[in-house]
Amino acid sequence: MAAFIPFKLSLLLSLLSNIGFLPETSKNNVGIFPPTCNRIECPSFDLIEVGNGYEIRKYNSTIWVTTSPIQDISLVEATRTGFLQLFDYIQGKNKYKQQIEMTAPVITEVLPSDGPFCESSFRISFYLPKVNQANPPPAEGLHIQKWKSTYLAVRQFSGFVTDYNVGVEAAALEASLADTVWSPAIKKSQKDETTSVYLVAQYNSPFEFSGRVNEIWMLVDLEDEISPV
């Protein structure tokens, strides 16, 4: 098993290097249950509304393991950097030396930048399985976050995530919400400079080339969303 882990990581690194350079499609669907969640644990949610190009979901309290902010001009590169930190964490590089089951999605939080040609700040998060949530293993450089009951506006898209398509999909989600009752609550959540502009949720491993489901998430400020444990 110990000999297999370096091989698995090597394969993962090789496949991660292709993200952002493979052709992808964008179906702009909503209401698709990610097939990955039939195989591994995903956070549960209640579907509040399905609109034209968006969903509103309510997530129950969840625990996430999150990187420190990563400065980069590329969401894809920042996600790769953060994911490798989280991969080490679930392989046992934590205070308890505990291996943790893979879950989905891995999310990339996009924080406000100073301008279009400036580096952005990203935080990458891994959803902690329920079995580990009562006593989350701490780790150097990573942070445990507890999300309270959280409302999200969601837009789904297929293919591989690229720096270009996340911006297009985020703008499309914002446009689809513009004349809805949810728009003021989303704008309210973005007033705080420490709050993400949006989040990118990825459900598939890099070596899955079909049936990929990605999502743009925007916080809907109806309740307090995130607090440290």
Salt bridges, closest charged atoms under 4 A:
GLU55 OE1 - ARG57 NE 2.81
GLU77 OE2 - ARG80 NH1 2.71
GLU109 OE2 - ARG123 NH2 3.06
GLU169 OE1 - ARG155 NE 2.85
GLU208 OE1 - ARG39 NH2 3.11
GLU215 OE2 - ARG57 NH2 2.68
ASP221 OD2 - LYS188 NZ 3.99
